Amino acid sequence: MFGGLALVTSIYLLLNLAFLRALGPASSRRPSLPPDAARMVFGRSSDLLLSCIAVVILLTLLHVVLMTGTRILFAVSRDGLFWTRAPWSRPTARLARR
């Protein structure tokens, strides 16, 4: 657990140091610091690159949100704390069944 925390903290600090080195301390007050730094490194194609990364991240988050809610309801109903018929599916459906 602490290894992951140290990894995320070090990545955050290294990114901030890279931003400051690339753009200088005077640019740290701008809200568009990461896009400006990406534009310096990748050129004009950085807008497309950042947009593609954002789409992948949003699709991943959407998947997690949709799957987490249904799996929680499935587990709670399987334990008898929710509607008892909720974990059952049709015999012809290819879904997880009891």
C-alpha positions in Angstrom: 0.0 0.0 0.0 2.7 2.4 0.9 4.7 1.4 -2.2 1.8 2.5 -4.4 1.4 5.7 -2.5 5.2 6.4 -2.9 5.0 5.6 -6.6 2.0 8.0 -7.3 3.7 10.7 -5.2 7.0 10.4 -7.1 5.2 10.5 -10.5 3.3 13.6 -9.4 6.5 15.3 -8.2 8.5 14.3 -11.3 5.7 15.6 -13.6 5.7 19.0 -11.7 9.4 19.2 -12.0 9.3 18.5 -15.7 6.6 21.2 -16.2 8.7 23.7 -14.3 11.8 22.8 -16.2 10.1 23.0 -19.6 8.1 26.1 -19.1 9.8 28.0 -16.3 8.6 29.2 -12.9 6.6 32.1 -14.4 4.3 29.8 -16.2 3.2 27.9 -13.1 0.4 30.4 -12.5 -1.4 29.4 -15.7 -4.2 26.8 -15.5 -3.2 25.3 -18.9 0.2 24.1 -17.8 0.0 20.4 -18.8 -1.4 21.2 -22.3 1.3 23.8 -22.8 4.0 21.4 -21.7 2.6 18.7 -24.0 2.6 21.1 -26.9 6.3 21.9 -26.3 7.2 18.2 -26.2 4.9 16.7 -28.9 4.2 19.8 -31.1 0.9 20.6 -32.6 -0.3 16.9 -32.4 -0.4 17.1 -28.6 -4.1 18.3 -28.7 -5.1 15.1 -30.5 -2.9 13.0 -28.2 -4.4 14.4 -25.1 -7.9 14.1 -26.5 -7.3 10.4 -27.2 -5.9 9.8 -23.8 -8.9 11.5 -22.2 -11.3 9.4 -24.3 -9.6 6.1 -23.1 -9.7 7.3 -19.5 -13.4 8.2 -19.7 -14.3 4.9 -21.3 -12.4 3.0 -18.6 -14.2 5.0 -15.9 -17.5 4.4 -17.5 -16.9 0.7 -17.5 -15.9 0.7 -13.9 -18.9 2.7 -12.8 -21.3 0.5 -14.7 -19.8 -2.8 -13.6 -19.3 -1.9 -9.9 -23.0 -1.0 -9.3 -24.3 -4.2 -10.9 -21.8 -6.4 -9.2 -22.6 -4.9 -5.8 -26.3 -5.4 -6.2 -25.7 -9.0 -7.5 -23.6 -9.9 -4.4 -26.0 -8.2 -2.0 -29.0 -10.0 -3.4 -27.1 -13.3 -3.5 -26.5 -12.9 0.2 -30.2 -12.4 0.8 -30.0 -8.7 1.7 -31.7 -7.4 -1.4 -34.5 -8.8 -3.6 -34.1 -12.6 -3.7 -34.8 -12.8 -7.4 -32.3 -10.1 -8.4 -29.4 -12.5 -9.0 -31.4 -14.9 -11.1 -31.4 -14.6 -14.9 -33.4 -16.2 -17.7 -32.2 -19.7 -18.6 -31.6 -18.6 -22.2 -29.5 -15.6 -21.2 -25.7 -16.1 -21.0 -25.3 -14.3 -17.7 -23.9 -15.3 -14.4 -26.5 -17.3 -12.5 -26.8 -18.9 -9.1 
